[in-house]
Amino acid sequence: MLITIHSNSLLSLQENSVSLWCIGDFGNLSSDGGFEGDHQLLCDIKHHGDVMDLQFLDQERIVAASSTGCVTIFLHHPNNQTLSVSQEWVGAHYHIGPGSPSYRSAPCTGIVCNSPEIVTVGEDGRINLFRVDYKEAVRTIDNADSSTLHAVTFLRTPEILTVNSIGQLKIWDFRQQGNEPSQILSLTGDRVPLHCVDRHPNQQHVVATGGQDGMLSIWDVRQGSMPVSLLKAHEAEMWEVHFHPSNPDHLFTCSEDGSLWHWDASTEVPEKSSLFHQGGRNSTLLAHPSSNQLNVNQSLISSWLSTDPAKDRIEITSLLPNRTLSVNSLDVLGSCLLCGTDAEAIYVTRQLFS
């Protein structure tokens, strides 16, 4: 199933909704391993404010982050194909008014779910740990960051990693009682805002980030405080980055420049020219690992951290035939990938590995 966001605006009037779609018959796979059938809108529900992030908590519940600072759990009722509000944390993120006890809402910019726990981050630099069926936050780190927190991911159950608007990654351990991060990593030079982050599904120390300059950065959080590789990628902001959940040698990114890319770092990729052709199909890029990864046990290195020159060539495939408006979000499962754009269009790719 697919969850999407719809926004329609006329002057100051704006109505948003969360929609649930079926993109095929999940019980009937085609010969290429994709889902058969047409796209079908199952149901939708109004949402207050812009939807800043959206994730499934489980098979029946969806968590939405709002520009109003609210975090909402929607429950899907498959019997009559409707969505309802199951739980809501109003004012999860807010700015304190200067010299006043009153406050104004701040956008909740990112969420990550590990049922029954939900972690949220926001423009207010606050981190919240919620648990389903609890009315209040289980843990809140006020002033966790003086800048906007744009995204968050779990490293492991008690640890999360956040990225912010000054190019920093911060690791937080909920087992610790203090309000300080256990580790800080950062990009050197200009403080380029980081917009997205994803953790390798099998090796929690491997992290990918993307930011305002469109660069793809690969990090080993065990080694030093700088990225292992900086890969020239999109011509504008990178909005999302995702490792394939079951085949993590493959990674996917999307950008404000209207591009959607498939990065293949598997050992089966044949060696090709190291010249990179922007937006081209089957183009390659030579990654430059940093010296600090030479000390890592080679048997534990993922393909994204390999120092073997033969493995440093990454095949890049453009998944959209023509440039479109900004590609704002993507998700991937099996051989199927989908993305949403500023044109209010949903694109589905069903044969990723053909």
N, C-alpha and C positions, 0 to 999 in steps of 0.2 A: 504494500500500500504506500501511498504518497501523501504527504501533508504539504499544503501550499499556503501562500499568503496572497490576499487580494487587496489592493488599495485603489479606491476611486476618489478623486478630489474635484470639487467645484467650489472655487473661491475658498472660503474658510471651512467649508463642510467636507468632512472626510469620514468615510465608512470603510472599515477594514474587516476582514474575516479570515478565519482559519478554515481551510477546506480539506476534506479527505477524499482521495481519489483511488481508484483501482486502475492499474496500468496493464492488466492482463489477467488471465486465468491462472492463478498460482498453483492449481492442481493439474495443470496441463502444460508441460514444457514442449517447446518446439524442437525440431531436430538439431538446432544450433545451441540448445540449452537456454534460450530466452523464454520469456513468458508470452503466451499467445493471447490474442484478444485485443479489443480496442480499449482506449482510455475511457473511464467512466467516473463522473462525479458522484460520489456516494452521499455526501452530506457536507454542510458547512455551518458555521456559527459566527456571530458578530464578535469582534475583538476591539476593545478600547485601546486606542493608540496604535502606533506602528508596531508590527511584529519584528523584533530585533533578532530573535533566535528562536529555534523550534526543534524539539527532540521528542522521540518516543521514550516514555518511561518504561513501558512494557507493551504488550500486544494490544491493550485496550485504552491506555492513558497517554496523553500527549501534553508536554509541558511547553508553555509559550512565555517568552520574555517580552515585556512591553516598554515602549518609550515613555509611558506614564510611571515607570518604576514598579509596576505590578508584575507578579509572577503567578500564572494560572495553570492549573491542571484541568484539561478537558477529558471527559470520559466518552468513549465511543460505544454506542449501543448497537451491536450488529443486527439484532432482531428487527428493529424498525429503522435502521440506518440514520441515527441522529447523533449529535454531539451535545453534551451538557457540561456545565461547569461543576467539577468535582471538588475542587479546593482552590483557594485563592489567598495569596499573601499581598495585601494592598500596602503600598508604600515601602516595599522591600528596599528600594534605593531612593535616596533623596539628598538634596543639598540643604545644609543649614543656612538660614537667612542671616546675613551679617548683623550682629547686634540685636537679634530678635529670636525668641524661642520658636517662632514659626518656621516652617520649612517648605521647600518646593520640591516637586518630584524630579528625579534624575533617571534617565533611561537605564533600564537593565540591558546591558549590551551583550551578555553571553551567559549560557547555561551549560552544564554537563550533568548527566544523570547516571547513577549507579544504584538502581532501585534497592532499598526505599529512599536513598539519599539523593538530594539535588543541590548542586552548588551553583550560585549565581554571582556574577560580577557586574559592575556598573560604571557609569560615567562619574559617579561620586567617589570612586576608588575604594568602595566597600566590597567585602566578600561575605556572603551568607551561606551557611550550611543549613538546609531544610531537610526535614524528614516527613514523609507522607503520613498524614493523620495527626501531625503536630501543628497546633495553631501558631506557634511562634518559632523563630529560628532556633535551632539547636546550638548554633555557634555563629557569632558575628564578629568579624575583624573590621572595626571602624578605622578609617584612615590607613587602610592597608597600603594604599598608594596615593601619592600626591597628584598623580596624573590619571587619565582615563584608563580603566582596564577594559580591553577590547574582547578578550576571549579567555577561556579556561578549559583545561582538560585534566582528567585523573592520570597521575603517574602510576599509582597503586592505591589501594583502598584508603589509607589514611593521608595520602599526599596528593596535592594538586599543583598544577603549574599554570601561571597566568602570564599574559603578554600585555604590554601597555603602550601608551602613545609616545614614549621616549626610547623605544627600542630595547626594552629590558624584558627578560624572562625571570620570573621569581617562583621559587618552589616553597610551598607552605605545607607544614606537617601539622595536621589537626591533633596529633597526640601531644604537641607542645602547647603549653598554656599561654605563652607570650603572644604578642601581636607582630613579631618580626619574622620575615622569611628565613628559611633555613639555608637558602642559597640564592644568589643573584647572578645571572648571566646577561651579557649585553653585547650589542653590535658596537664595533669600534667606529671612530669617526663621528659623522653626523648621527644625531639621535632620530633615526627614521622610525616613525610609528609602525608597530607591528599590529596587524589586523586579525590574524588567524593562526591557529596552532593545532597540530594533531600529533598524537603519540603512536609510535610503532606498536601494532597490536600484540606482538610477541616479545619484543625487547623494549622494556619501558624506558630504558636510558636513551633511546633514539627518538628524537623529536624533530618535526618539520614545522617551520614558520614561514609566513609571507607577510609583506607589508606594503607601505605606501609607494616604495620604489619598484614594486613588482618582482623583487628578487626572491628566490627560494633559498632558504637557509636550512641546513641540516646540522643538528646539534647532538653531541654526546654529553649528557649532563653529568657523567662521571669524570669527564676530562676537561679541566680548565674552565674558563668563563666565556669563551668565544666560540662561534660556530665552527664546525669541522669543515663545512663546505658552503660557499656562497655561489649560487648558480644564477646567471643572468636569465631572466624569464620574461615576464610580461612587460608591456610598455606603459602600464598604469597600475593602479592599486590592485594587489591580489586580495580577493575577498575571502576565499576559502581554500583550504588544503586538506586532503584526505588520503591516508594510506588505504589501500584495498584491505578490507577486514580479514580476508582469508588468504590473500596473495600479496603480502606487503612489499614485495619487490616492485610493485606497481603503485604509483602515486598520481593523484589528480588535483589540478588547480584551476581556478577560474578568476577572471579579472574584469576590472572596469573597462578595459579596452575591447571587451566583447569576445575574448578568446577563452577556450576550454581545452586544457592540455592533459594528455596522458603521458606520464614519465615512466619509462621502463628501465629499471636498473638490474634486471635479472641477468644471470651469468650466461644465459642462452643468446643474448643480444650479440649479433656478429659485429666485429670491429669495423668501423666505418670512418670516414673523414671526420676530424674533430671540428670542422667548420660548422657553425650554427647558423641556420637560415631562419630568420624570424618568422614565425607563423607557418613554416613549411611542414610538410608531412614527412615522417621518418627522418627528421633531422636529428643531429646529435650534438652533444655538448660535453666538453672535457671538464670534469670537476677537479678542484684543487684541494686535496685534503691538507689539513694543518699538521704540523710536526708532532703535536701532542698526542695524536692517535697512534703513533708508532709503538707506544708502550702497552697498548691494549692487547689482550690475549687474542691472537688471530682466530682461534677456533670459535670465539664468541662474536666476531665482527659480522654485522649484517652487510648486505651488498651496498647499503648507503654509506658505510664507513670504510669500505675496503681501500687498502693502499696499493693493491695490485693494479698497475696501469691498464692491464687488459680489461679490468672490470670498471674502470672509471668513466667509460663512455656510456652515456645515457641516451636512449632512444626516446625522442619526443614526437608524439602524434597529435595533431590538431583534430579535435572531435567535432567541431562545427565547420561546415564547408565554407561559410562566408562569415565575415565579421558582422556581429549584430550589436545591439545595445548592451550595456553592462550585464555580465553574467554574475548574478549576486550570490547564488548558492548552488551546491551540488551535493549529491549523495550517491553511494555505490554499493551494490550487493550482487554477488555472483558475477554474471556476465552483463548485468544491467546497470547503466548509469543514467541519472537524470539531473537536469539543471533547470533553474529558473532565471529569467532575464527581465530587464527593465521594460521590455516590450509586452510584459504580462504573458509571455509564452513559456511553455514547458517543453523541453526537448528530452527525448528518451533515446538512449543508445543501447541496443540489445545484444550486440555482438562485440564486446570489448576485446576479446582475445582471438578473434577470427583471423 
